[in-house]
């Protein structure tokens, strides 16, 4: 995955494994489709990727397959 330049000028990337700034999220609806014993990889594939900027706290969520991130700014982020 290419690097992402956060609005605060921090360079974000998934390149580090495990990645300290990468998170995965899953909706309740998607999670409820799993029951009993499941393969962790199946759950992983049902999640959305998120990067959290260590400098300003912005979240960059990669919704769906298009891989274009949506920015979410903490209320106290200021103009950072």
Long-range contacts (C-beta under 8 A, 24 or more apart in sequence): 1-67, 4-51, 4-60, 4-69, 6-53, 6-55, 6-56, 6-58, 6-60, 7-56, 7-58, 7-71, 7-80, 8-53, 8-55, 8-56, 8-58, 8-80, 9-55, 10-53, 10-54, 10-55, 10-56, 12-51, 12-53, 12-60, 14-49, 14-51, 20-54, 21-51, 21-52, 21-53, 21-54, 22-49, 22-50, 22-51, 23-49, 23-50, 23-51, 23-52, 24-48, 24-49, 24-50, 25-50, 25-61, 55-80, 56-80
